[in-house]
Amino acid sequence: MTHNYSGKNLLELKKSFGTGKAGFDGNDWWLKEPFAESRAEKGEYELDLSNALVGLTFEEQKEKLKDGYTPAHPAIIAEAIFTHYKKTGKRLCENYTLRTS
């Protein structure tokens, strides 16, 4: 899937999408972690949100990525998932988790 990432960090995305059915779940352990305020460069990203790498360690997953690909920033993944749900009412990655950078 291709996603046009806004450049918002996770804290900004939480404000935009909220918590609950269409947004973040209720946990807040990550709010004060450094990655919550970090952001990737704004732009278009090609994402693989399939469950093909589930069950592999992070190092094993990185070995299976196509040349030139790196694990995506968590804000890119979160925004793509929430935006897709907002547009379609369909959940992505509902029964599995993805690893991010």
HUQUITA-V941018 format. One record per helix or strand. SS is the DSSP state (~ for helix, > for strand). FROM is the first residue (numbers start at 1). TO is the last residue. If there is no record, write none. Layout:
{{SS:FROM:TO} {SS:FROM:TO}}
This chain:
{{>:2:5} {~:10:17} {>:19:19} {>:24:24} {~:34:36} {>:43:46} {~:58:64} {~:74:88}}
